Amino acid sequence: MKKVNGDRARLNHILAAIDEILNYVDNYDFDAFLKDSKTKFATIKQLEIIGEAANHITEETKLRFTNVEWQKIGGLRNILVHEYFGIDENIVWGIIVKNLPELKNSIQCILQKFN
């Protein structure tokens, strides 16, 4: 049960970080995102949090919910932290508009199965 509770907390962290990002960019287009350095850097920080939480999800949960690309999420975190000087804002924006809504839905479904 301890592992499930830890995973539940991390999944909630992921969900909260997604909500933060989506709130940051509400009513933004790509150009507005590029011009707003605070939003851009806050978004990147939240993506790092998502990746860090995903890296600590147990293997049991990762194997149970293979529809989530856990390794890619963690890999993105590593790129954002270690290759910060080479971050492609087009890729970040694509993740925001395409991947985050899908990930949010997946995490919500996973959390329902934990209850």
Phi, psi and omega in degrees: 000328181299319179296318179298317179296320177295317177295320179300316179297316180294321177296322176293325175297317178299313180298317179296320180294320177299313180299320177301311181300312182297327175291320179303317189259010178303129182068018176261149164249181184299318181297318178296320178299314180298324184280342185256090185296327179297314179295319180299312183287326176295321178297314179299319178299317179294324175296324175297318179298317178302314180295319179296316178297317180297323179297336183258004172292139182295153177300324179302313180291319179299320180288331179286327184237073185282353178289343177268133181273072186305316183294319179294323179296315176295323178295322177298318178304315181297319177297314182298323182282316189263338181243035186307331182283348183241023182291128178270111183295333176296320179292316179301314180298319178300320177297317181299310188277332183256308189278322185296317177300321177295316180295319178302313179299316180297316181294320177299318179295318178297314180299324177296326179284341177279343182280000000 
